[in-house]
């Protein structure tokens, strides 16, 4: 399913609605170039899970954790890592237990992380049209219908 959003607010709102389908242990892979809206999507997840709207890019910290909601949210950014081994050493699978985990730049980790993920979200930004095309994989048909109706 692909949804178009026309602002950061709409991207966050889509993610907020998407968060209703998440459960403890879910890993969400976020794909897209710089500026595509990955962190805005995570901010929406945090709001939807009840953690507040404080999500920010963990590029230099590698991981931020947001608590206080229905489920804690781990937010990893693997952009600065140079190998699968570095990603593996972060122990993301273990960190995912009991919470939701969103991972930016997951391709650095390789196949082992992809195999563990329940959802993949691809964000493509068209600067000329000022639109984001967001493709969510892993939802069942009835979930996709509910998400697109928001």
Secondary structure, 3 states (H helix, E strand, C coil): CEEEECCHHHHHHHHHHHHHHCCCCCEEEEECCCCCCHHHHHHHHHHHHCCCCCCCCCCCCCEEEECCCCCEEEEEECCCCCCHHHHHHCCHHHHHCCEEEEEECHHHCCHHHHHHCCEEEEEEEECCCCEEEEEEECCCHHHHHHHHCC
